[in-house]
Amino acid sequence: MRRRLLTVVVVLVLLLLGGALVLDRVGKSYAEGMLADRIAGEVAAQNSTSGTPDVTIAGFPFLTQVASGDYHQVRIELPDFAAPDGSGGTVRMSLLDIRAEDVRAPLETLRNGGDVIAGTVTGAGTIGYDEITALLDQKGVKLAEQDGKLIATVQLEIPGQKPLEVSGTTNLTVENGSIRVRFSEVTSKDLPALPFLQSMIDALSYQLKVPELPLNLVVREVEALPEGLRVTAGASDVNLSAGGL
C-alpha cells in the first residue's frame, strides 16, 4: 500500500513539474515571438529591412524572471540587415547581433503596458569590404585587412599624368556616428617627390555613414577584420516597450 501511494505521489510530482516546464517554455516562446514582431516593426519603420528577427530571452526558468521583474539578457539577431545611409546608398550586414542587458520589467508593468527598460544595449555587425568600396564610390579604391589594420589602395588623379596608385595603412575613428578612414604610412613605387602630391596624400580621407540602427544604437567602435569592418554600437536606458517586451 505504501509503495503504491509513493508511486502515485511521484507520478503527480512529475506531472506537475512537466506541466510547469511546458508552461514556462510556452510563456517564453510567446514573449520572444511578441518581441520579434515589435522589433520587425521598428526595423520597417526606419525604412530598413532584415530577415525574421531571432529573439532569445536567456535564463531559466523564464517564469521566475517574470515574477521578479529582472531578466538576465535578451538576445536579438537580425539576419541580412540593410539600411539606407542617407546618401543614396545602402549599408548591409549579414547579421546585426544585439544584446539587451539588465532588463527591468516588473509584473505590474507587463500587465498594464508600462515601460520596459534595458540598462544597456549593445549591437555588432560586419560591413564587407566590397560593400564599403561601393558606398565610397571612389574609383580604384581597394580595402583589405592586414595584421589587424585596414590597408587601403587608391588612385591619385594627377593632371597631365597617368593615375598614381598609392597604398597605406589607415586610422579608423568614429565621428558623430560615422566611420572616418584616414591614410597613414602611404607608399608607392612610382611616387614622385613633389610637395603637392604629399599634400594630396595627407588629405586623403573617407567617411562611411552608418545608418540609423534599431533601439537607439549609436556606433562607438570599429575594427578591421579579414571579412570587413566590424562595427560595435551601444545605448543606455533603452525603452524596449516601443520595440519590445
N, C-alpha and C positions, 0 to 999 in steps of 0.2 A: 504493500500500500504506500509506504513512504517513498519507495523507489519510483512508483508511478506518479506520485504527487511531485516529486523532484523533477521528473521528466516533463510534466506539464508546465511547471514554473520555468524551466529552461527554455522550452518552446515559446512560451509567452514573452520572455525577455528577448529572445532572438527576434521574434516578430516585431516587438516594439522598437528594437534597435534598427531592424531593417526598415521599418516604416519611417523612423526618424531620419535615417540615411537617405531614403528616397525623397522625403520632404525637403531635406537640406539641399540635395542635388537639383531638385525641381526649382526651388526658390532661387538658387544660384544661377541656373540656366535662364530663368525668366529675367532676372536683374541684368545679366550680361546681354541678353537679346534686346532689352529696352535701351540699355546704354549704347549698344551698337547702332540702333536705329537713330538715336539722338545725334550721335557723332556723324553718321552718314548725312543727316540733315544739315549739320553745321558745315561739313565739307562742301555740300552742294550750294549752301548759302554764300560761300566765299568764291563761287564760280570755279571751284576746284573739282577734281574727280579722283576716285580711288576705287579699288576693288572693295568687296564687302568687308567692313571692319571686323576684326577678330578681337573680341574683348574677353579678358580673363580676370576674374576677381580672385586674387590669391588668398591663401589661408584656409584652414579647415578647423572646425566646421564653419560654414557660412552663416548659419542662423545665430551662432553666438556673437558674431561680428555685428549682425543686425541688432541684437539685443543690447550690446554695449555701445553701439554707435561709432565704433572705431574700426576702420578697415586697414588691413596690412598694406595692400598695394592693389592698384587697378592697372592692368596692362592693356594697352590699345595698340593694335598693329593695323596699319593702313597700307595694304599692298598696292603697287602701281600708282602711287600718289603723283598727281600732276596739278600744277597751279600756275596761273599767269604771273609773269614777273613785273607787269606794269609797263613794259616797253614793247609789247607785241610778241614777246617770246613766251615759252612755256618751260618751267623748271620741272624736271621729272626725277623721282626717286623710286627705285624698285620696292623700297619698304620704308615707311615712316614709322618708327618704333617709339611709342610714347609710354611713359610710366608716371602714374599719379601716386604720390606717397602721402602718408599722414592724412587720409581721407576721413573727414568727420561728418557723420550723417546720423544723428540721434533718431530713434524710432519715431518720436513725435514729429520730427521734421519730414520723415518719409511719409507718414500718414497725412500730413497737412500740406505737403508740397513746398516746404521751405527750401532754403539754400543748402546745398551740399558742397562743402569746401574742401579742396585739396591743398595741404600746406605747401607742397612743392610738386611741380610737374616738369618732367624732362622729356625731350624728344630728340631722336637722332636719325639721320638718313644720309645716304651717299648719292652724290650727283656725279655721274660718269663723265670722263674727260671729253668724250665725243659730244655729249650734251652741252658741256661748258663752252667748247670751241664754237659750236653752233650759236650759242647765246651771245658770245662775244662779237660774232660777225666781223672778224678781222682776218683778212687774207693771210694765209701762211702760218697761222698760229698752231703750234703743236704742244701738247701738255703730257707730262709723264711724271711718275714718282720715282725718286732715287734716294735711298738711304733716309727715308722719312721726309724728304724735301720735295717741293714741287719744282720740276725743271720745265722751263718754257723756251720754245724756239719761235722766233718771229722774223718777218722780213721787213727791213727798213727800206722805204722808198726814197732814193737819193736822186735828185734832179740831174738828168744827163747821164746817169749810170744805171747799171743793172741793179735790181733789188739786192740788198745785202742781208744775208741770213746770219742772225746772231742767236746765241743760246746762253742761258744762265739760270742760276737758282733764283727763287723768288721768296719774298716775305709775304706771309698771309696775315691779314688783320681783319677784324670785324669793325665796321664803321656804320653806325646807325642802322643796324640790321642787315647791312650788305657786306659782301666779301671784297676786300681790296687786294689785288695782286700787284706787287711792286717788284721790279727786277733788281737783282744784285749780282755781283761777280759775273758780269756778262763777258763772253768770249766769242771771237770769230777769227777764223784763219785768214780772212780777207779784210779785216777791219783796218782802214787807213787811220793814220794818226792825225785826225782832223778835229779841232776843238768843237765844231758844231755837231759832229757825229756823237761825241761824248755827251753833249748836252741833250741830244735826241734820246740816247740810251738812258741817261739819268731820268728823263721824263717819262719813260715807258711805265705805264700803269694801267691796269684794267679793273673795272668794277663789275662784279656779278651781283645782281639784285636777287635777293631771296624773297619769295612770295609770302603773303600772309599765311601763317600756319594756324591749325586748329588750337583751341584752348589758350589763346593769347601767347603762344610760344614765341619767344624772341631769340634770334641767333646770338650765341655767346662765344662759341669756339669753332674753329675749323682746322682740320689737319689733312695732310696728303696721304692717301693710301694707294696701293697699286691699282685699285679699280676706280678710283675717283676721289673727290673731295668729301670727307666725312664732316657733316655739319651737325653741331650739337646746339640745341636750343633749350630754353628754360623759362619758367614763370613761377610766381609765388602767389599763394592765397587765391587760387583759381576756383571760380564758381562752376562746378560741374553740372548744376541744375539746368543751365541753359543748353548744355550739350550732353547731359548725362543722367546720373542715377535717379 
